[in-house]
Amino acid sequence: MNVSPSIGISMFPEDGEDRETLIQNADKAMYHAKRNGKNYQFYTPDLSNV
């Protein structure tokens, strides 16, 4: 069995000024990382348009 993490990263205050927005953006980044076979992905505004 091979296990690998998928991590989404969002940064305060660039990617959101409240906890809810930061979590939503980190979640978008995490799913992008999963789709592309990466271990981690930083949030970028273009991920909101995917």
N, CA, C and O atoms as a GROMACS GRO file, in nm:
protein
  200
    1MET      N    1   0.084  -0.116   0.000
    1MET     CA    2   0.000   0.000   0.000
    1MET      C    3   0.090   0.124   0.000
    1MET      O    4   0.187   0.132   0.075
    2ASN      N    5   0.056   0.217  -0.083
    2ASN     CA    6   0.130   0.342  -0.093
    2ASN      C    7   0.036   0.457  -0.055
    2ASN      O    8  -0.069   0.474  -0.116
    3VAL      N    9   0.075   0.535   0.044
    3VAL     CA   10  -0.006   0.646   0.090
    3VAL      C   11   0.069   0.776   0.065
    3VAL      O   12   0.188   0.787   0.096
    4SER      N   13  -0.001   0.874   0.007
    4SER     CA   14   0.060   1.006  -0.012
    4SER      C   15  -0.042   1.114   0.020
    4SER      O   16  -0.160   1.101  -0.014
    5PRO      N   17   0.002   1.219   0.085
    5PRO     CA   18  -0.091   1.326   0.123
    5PRO      C   19  -0.120   1.420   0.007
    5PRO      O   20  -0.040   1.433  -0.086
    6SER      N   21  -0.233   1.485   0.014
    6SER     CA   22  -0.266   1.596  -0.075
    6SER      C   23  -0.300   1.714   0.015
    6SER      O   24  -0.394   1.709   0.094
    7ILE      N   25  -0.222   1.820   0.003
    7ILE     CA   26  -0.235   1.934   0.093
    7ILE      C   27  -0.263   2.061   0.012
    7ILE      O   28  -0.196   2.088  -0.088
    8GLY      N   29  -0.361   2.136   0.056
    8GLY     CA   30  -0.392   2.266  -0.002
    8GLY      C   31  -0.349   2.375   0.094
    8GLY      O   32  -0.374   2.367   0.214
    9ILE      N   33  -0.284   2.478   0.041
    9ILE     CA   34  -0.229   2.584   0.125
    9ILE      C   35  -0.285   2.719   0.081
    9ILE      O   36  -0.279   2.755  -0.037
   10SER      N   37  -0.340   2.792   0.177
   10SER     CA   38  -0.380   2.931   0.152
   10SER      C   39  -0.314   3.018   0.258
   10SER      O   40  -0.295   2.974   0.372
   11MET      N   41  -0.279   3.139   0.221
   11MET     CA   42  -0.202   3.227   0.308
   11MET      C   43  -0.285   3.349   0.348
   11MET      O   44  -0.357   3.407   0.267
   12PHE      N   45  -0.273   3.387   0.475
   12PHE     CA   46  -0.337   3.507   0.528
   12PHE      C   47  -0.244   3.625   0.508
   12PHE      O   48  -0.125   3.608   0.532
   13PRO      N   49  -0.287   3.738   0.468
   13PRO     CA   50  -0.420   3.780   0.426
   13PRO      C   51  -0.440   3.775   0.275
   13PRO      O   52  -0.548   3.811   0.226
   14GLU      N   53  -0.339   3.731   0.199
   14GLU     CA   54  -0.349   3.735   0.052
   14GLU      C   55  -0.466   3.654  -0.002
   14GLU      O   56  -0.533   3.696  -0.096
   15ASP      N   57  -0.491   3.538   0.058
   15ASP     CA   58  -0.592   3.446   0.004
   15ASP      C   59  -0.724   3.450   0.081
   15ASP      O   60  -0.817   3.376   0.048
   16GLY      N   61  -0.732   3.534   0.182
   16GLY     CA   62  -0.855   3.548   0.260
   16GLY      C   63  -0.825   3.612   0.393
   16GLY      O   64  -0.718   3.593   0.450
   17GLU      N   65  -0.920   3.690   0.441
   17GLU     CA   66  -0.900   3.760   0.567
   17GLU      C   67  -0.977   3.698   0.682
   17GLU      O   68  -0.968   3.746   0.796
   18ASP      N   69  -1.054   3.592   0.654
   18ASP     CA   70  -1.124   3.524   0.763
   18ASP      C   71  -1.103   3.373   0.749
   18ASP      O   72  -1.064   3.323   0.644
   19ARG      N   73  -1.130   3.304   0.858
   19ARG     CA   74  -1.104   3.160   0.863
   19ARG      C   75  -1.181   3.084   0.756
   19ARG      O   76  -1.125   2.996   0.690
   20GLU      N   77  -1.307   3.117   0.738
   20GLU     CA   78  -1.391   3.046   0.641
   20GLU      C   79  -1.335   3.057   0.499
   20GLU      O   80  -1.328   2.956   0.428
   21THR      N   81  -1.295   3.176   0.457
   21THR     CA   82  -1.240   3.197   0.323
   21THR      C   83  -1.107   3.123   0.307
   21THR      O   84  -1.082   3.062   0.203
   22LEU      N   85  -1.023   3.129   0.408
   22LEU     CA   86  -0.894   3.060   0.401
   22LEU      C   87  -0.914   2.909   0.388
   22LEU      O   88  -0.844   2.844   0.310
   23ILE      N   89  -1.007   2.854   0.462
   23ILE     CA   90  -1.034   2.710   0.454
   23ILE      C   91  -1.091   2.673   0.317
   23ILE      O   92  -1.049   2.573   0.259
   24GLN      N   93  -1.184   2.752   0.265
   24GLN     CA   94  -1.240   2.725   0.132
   24GLN      C   95  -1.132   2.727   0.025
   24GLN      O   96  -1.130   2.641  -0.062
   25ASN      N   97  -1.044   2.826   0.031
   25ASN     CA   98  -0.938   2.837  -0.069
   25ASN      C   99  -0.835   2.725  -0.055
   25ASN      O  100  -0.785   2.675  -0.156
   26ALA      N  101  -0.803   2.687   0.067
   26ALA     CA  102  -0.713   2.574   0.087
   26ALA      C  103  -0.775   2.445   0.033
   26ALA      O  104  -0.705   2.360  -0.022
   27ASP      N  105  -0.906   2.431   0.050
   27ASP     CA  106  -0.977   2.314  -0.002
   27ASP      C  107  -0.970   2.309  -0.154
   27ASP      O  108  -0.948   2.202  -0.211
   28LYS      N  109  -0.989   2.422  -0.219
   28LYS     CA  110  -0.978   2.428  -0.366
   28LYS      C  111  -0.838   2.387  -0.410
   28LYS      O  112  -0.822   2.313  -0.507
   29ALA      N  113  -0.737   2.434  -0.338
   29ALA     CA  114  -0.599   2.400  -0.372
   29ALA      C  115  -0.573   2.251  -0.351
   29ALA      O  116  -0.504   2.188  -0.431
   30MET      N  117  -0.629   2.193  -0.244
   30MET     CA  118  -0.610   2.051  -0.216
   30MET      C  119  -0.670   1.965  -0.328
   30MET      O  120  -0.606   1.870  -0.374
   31TYR      N  121  -0.791   1.997  -0.371
   31TYR     CA  122  -0.852   1.919  -0.479
   31TYR      C  123  -0.776   1.934  -0.610
   31TYR      O  124  -0.770   1.840  -0.689
   32HIS      N  125  -0.719   2.049  -0.634
   32HIS     CA  126  -0.636   2.068  -0.753
   32HIS      C  127  -0.512   1.980  -0.743
   32HIS      O  128  -0.471   1.918  -0.842
   33ALA      N  129  -0.451   1.974  -0.625
   33ALA     CA  130  -0.334   1.888  -0.605
   33ALA      C  131  -0.370   1.742  -0.630
   33ALA      O  132  -0.294   1.670  -0.696
   34LYS      N  133  -0.484   1.698  -0.581
   34LYS     CA  134  -0.528   1.559  -0.602
   34LYS      C  135  -0.547   1.529  -0.750
   34LYS      O  136  -0.502   1.426  -0.799
   35ARG      N  137  -0.614   1.621  -0.822
   35ARG     CA  138  -0.639   1.599  -0.965
   35ARG      C  139  -0.511   1.588  -1.046
   35ARG      O  140  -0.505   1.516  -1.145
   36ASN      N  141  -0.408   1.660  -1.002
   36ASN     CA  142  -0.284   1.664  -1.078
   36ASN      C  143  -0.175   1.575  -1.021
   36ASN      O  144  -0.060   1.581  -1.066
   37GLY      N  145  -0.208   1.492  -0.924
   37GLY     CA  146  -0.112   1.397  -0.869
   37GLY      C  147   0.001   1.461  -0.790
   37GLY      O  148   0.110   1.405  -0.780
   38LYS      N  149  -0.025   1.578  -0.734
   38LYS     CA  150   0.077   1.648  -0.655
   38LYS      C  151   0.053   1.622  -0.507
   38LYS      O  152  -0.056   1.582  -0.466
   39ASN      N  153   0.157   1.645  -0.427
   39ASN     CA  154   0.143   1.631  -0.282
   39ASN      C  155   0.089   1.759  -0.219
   39ASN      O  156   0.022   1.754  -0.116
   40TYR      N  157   0.118   1.873  -0.281
   40TYR     CA  158   0.069   1.999  -0.226
   40TYR      C  159   0.046   2.099  -0.337
   40TYR      O  160   0.101   2.088  -0.447
   41GLN      N  161  -0.038   2.198  -0.306
   41GLN     CA  162  -0.068   2.305  -0.401
   41GLN      C  163  -0.100   2.431  -0.322
   41GLN      O  164  -0.182   2.429  -0.231
   42PHE      N  165  -0.034   2.542  -0.358
   42PHE     CA  166  -0.070   2.670  -0.301
   42PHE      C  167  -0.192   2.724  -0.374
   42PHE      O  168  -0.205   2.705  -0.495
   43TYR      N  169  -0.280   2.791  -0.303
   43TYR     CA  170  -0.397   2.853  -0.365
   43TYR      C  171  -0.354   2.969  -0.455
   43TYR      O  172  -0.267   3.048  -0.418
   44THR      N  173  -0.414   2.978  -0.571
   44THR     CA  174  -0.401   3.093  -0.659
   44THR      C  175  -0.542   3.130  -0.705
   44THR      O  176  -0.627   3.042  -0.716
   45PRO      N  177  -0.568   3.257  -0.733
   45PRO     CA  178  -0.703   3.298  -0.771
   45PRO      C  179  -0.761   3.222  -0.891
   45PRO      O  180  -0.883   3.205  -0.900
   46ASP      N  181  -0.677   3.176  -0.983
   46ASP     CA  182  -0.730   3.104  -1.099
   46ASP      C  183  -0.790   2.969  -1.060
   46ASP      O  184  -0.863   2.911  -1.141
   47LEU      N  185  -0.763   2.917  -0.941
   47LEU     CA  186  -0.825   2.791  -0.897
   47LEU      C  187  -0.973   2.810  -0.868
   47LEU      O  188  -1.048   2.712  -0.867
   48SER      N  189  -1.017   2.931  -0.845
   48SER     CA  190  -1.158   2.959  -0.821
   48SER      C  191  -1.240   2.947  -0.949
   48SER      O  192  -1.362   2.933  -0.943
   49ASN      N  193  -1.174   2.953  -1.064
   49ASN     CA  194  -1.243   2.948  -1.192
   49ASN      C  195  -1.243   2.809  -1.254
   49ASN      O  196  -1.291   2.791  -1.366
   50VAL      N  197  -1.190   2.710  -1.182
   50VAL     CA  198  -1.181   2.573  -1.236
   50VAL      C  199  -1.308   2.499  -1.212
   50VAL      O  200  -1.320   2.383  -1.251
   0.00000   0.00000   0.00000
